[in-house]
Amino acid sequence: MKEKIQEIEGVLRKYGQEHLLRHFKELSDEEKENLLDQILLIDFDLITSLYKKVINHEKNENQQDLQPLKAYEWDAIDNQEKQQLYDIGIKKIKDSKAAVILLAGGQGTRLGYSGAKGTFDIGLPSHKSLFQLQCERLINISRKCGTYINWYIMTSPVNHDETVQFFDDNNYFDYSKENITFFKQGILPTIDVNGEIFLEERGKVSMAPNGNGGCFLAIKDKGILTEMKEKGIEWIFINGIDNALVRVADPYFLGFAVKTGLPSASKVVSKKSPDEKAGILCYQNKRPAIVEYSELPVELAQKTNDDGNLIYDNANIISHLLKLEVIEEFFNYEIPFHVAHKKIPYTNISGDIEYPSEPNGYKFESFIFDIFSYVVDMAVLKVRREEEFAPVKNKDGEDSPFTAKNLVLNLHRNWLINSGVDSKLLDRKIVEISPLTSYNGEDIERELIIDKLFQSGTLLI
Ligand code: UTP
C-alpha cells in the first residue's frame, strides 16, 4: 500500500488535489484501500479541463445561431401512410434490427423519492411502476413481432443494484430475462468553486452520475456497442424513464425514421405555453439541437408565425431514434460536458459533513442530445401530447405523479370512447388499460368492456 500511496500523492500534488487524503490517517485499512481505489479512477485531466471551462465561463459560442426545425405532424399523416409506417417499423423489429436503451440513471432529485425512479408507483389503480409500464409496452410490441426486443437499461452506480433487484423480485415482469441488459453509466467527481474535488465522507470522494449522455461512453466501454453491431442492430430507440405514456419501441416512429432516410429522429410535442420549461428541438449552427428552456431567448420562445403558433414549438419528450453508425461516429469527437452549479454536501476540514443551503460547487453532465449536432439532419415527428407525454418530474404540482396518473387514465378513457363505448357508461368509473392489452388504443373489445363496466367502479383491463 505504501507504494500506491506514494504514487497517488504524486498525482494529487500535480493536480492540486492533496486535500483528498486530508483524513487518510483517521481511516480503517479497508476505508484507506477504498479511497485510494476511488482516486485512481479519477480522470484528473478531464476534471482540470472542466474546471477551466467553469472559470472561463465558456458558453456555447454558437448559442445564438438558432433556426426553427420543421416537424412532421402526426395528425397530418393519413391512415394509409400510417399503416405503411407501422409495417416498416414492425418488419425492422421482427428482423431484430432495433433495440431499446432506457435512460434510468438519473437521481430524480425533484421527485424527492429516494429509490430508483423506475420503481416509482404513480398511483394508477394497478400500482404498476414506471419500469413495469415500459416493460409491458415492450411485451406488447414483442408479441406483435414474435420476437423479444433487446432492452438495454442504463442505471447509475447509485441505483444499479436496487434496479436489478427490483426486476428480479418481479420476475422481469414476464419479459425474457436474456433480452434485458443492465449497464451502469459513469460518474464524475464534483468540485468546489476553487476546483477542489469534494470529499463526500472522510474516506469517500463525492461523485455524481455523468448525465444521460453518459450512455454512449458506457455502451462503448461495456462492449454493448460491439454486441449490438454483431447482432446486426441498425436502430436504437432511446427514451427516459420518467414519461408514464412513453411509447417504447413505437413501430410507427421507427417506420417514420426509416422512411425519411435520415440517420436520426426525435418525437416532440407542442409546447403548452411559451414559458414551458421544456427543451426545444431546433437548429443551432445549422445542425439539430435541443436548446434548454433557460437558453432560448425570450423573444424566440414567444415568437409566433402568421397563424399565431409558436415558431420554436418542438418540446423534447426524450424519445429518440439513432442509427448505430451515428453513435459510432460520435466517438470521433470530444464529448461535451455541461456544468451545473449545485448544492453539494461535503466533508469539511474538521471531518464533519456540511449541507449547504446555496449552490457551492459544480457537477458535470453530458446530455443524450449532444449527439444531435453531429448528425447531418434529423426527422422530427410531432405527436399528440395527451397521447404520449405524461412527465413525472416533481413531487407535486406540474409534471408530478398526480398529473401523470390523470393523463394516463384520461387517455384510457378516450381509447374506450374511440372504440365505441358510450361516455355516459364511464361516468364515475376509473378504467386503466394494461399495456399488455393495448399499446396505443388498439385491440379494445368493446362488448367485453361494456359488460365489465356494469360490474365495477374501478376497472383494470
Ligand atoms: P432528468 O434530467 O429529469 O434528471 O433526466 P433526473 O436525475 O431524472 O431528475 P432530477 O433532475 O434529479 O430531478 C431525464 C432522463 O435522463 C435520465 C433520467 O433517469 C431520466 O430518464 N438520466 C439523467 C440518466 O439516465 N442519467 C443521468 O445522469 C441523468
Residues whose N, C-alpha, C, O or C-beta is under 5 A from the ligand:
A	BS01	UTP	L103 A104 G105 G106 Q107 G108 T109 R110 L111 P209 N210 G211 N212 G240 I241 D242 K393
